[in-house]
Amino acid sequence: MATSQPAVRVEPITTPDDLPRFFDITAATLGQQTSDGIFCAFNPGWDNPEGREAAISRIISRWLSITTDRNGDLNTFYVKATAPRSDGNEEKIAGVAIWVQMSNVQGYGEKPSTGLKQELLDKLYPDNPTEHRYLCQLDASLHRRRLEVLREIENSDSPAVFVMDLCVVDPAFQRRGIGSKLVEWGLGEAKRRGGLEAVTEASSMGRHVYQKLGFVQEGRDLEAWVDDEFRGRSWPSNVFMRTGRP
């Protein structure tokens, strides 16, 4: 007789103790599994101890600086999916996501950045203006459509979107529906907040899952708007996806 899969629990991360595991899952997926050029560029040394500790420190700093909207709701959630190991022993964080309520209107969400902070660039690549310029162009290329949508809706009755900024599953736990659970959590939270539209920049790995859950692709692959000297660098396939305005 077949046995059912153990239940997966999805909930916000409430302690920084979970954030090293958060990074390790992201690195295993976007670094080791897919060699995602954007992840690797923004996490120099991700595959060595020093780079790992620096990346975890940045994650903790961002987690500690989460803001709230006019209703007192958190603007950003770091979310974890916890599942039992395949041998049935202790549970382990198997997947993680970041969901962010964003808006250009004060009090309706986290205001999107229009550029990378110099402090961050200096931490990632000290005394390297070439890499600083490259990262700024990567960031602007990836988030171009997201920023356009926020400008388009800023004068509407619903001037915010719920952004899925990240969704990754440990390769050892993939194909168990964990990614879907992380997406469903965010869509449920978007509904609770008045039916906000959800948007994301979807990789080739995740977009088929998002489509099944109501996201629709808008346009073709996002284009890398970078200088000619950077054209040979890795630019992973991403498409802009959205669930539709309420």
Helices and strands as residue ranges (DSSP letters): E 9-12, G 16-18, H 19-26, I 27-33, H 37-42, H 49-64, E 76-84, E 91-103, H 118-124, H 129-153, E 160-169, G 171-173, H 178-192, E 197-203, H 207-212, E 216-218, G 228-230, E 238-242
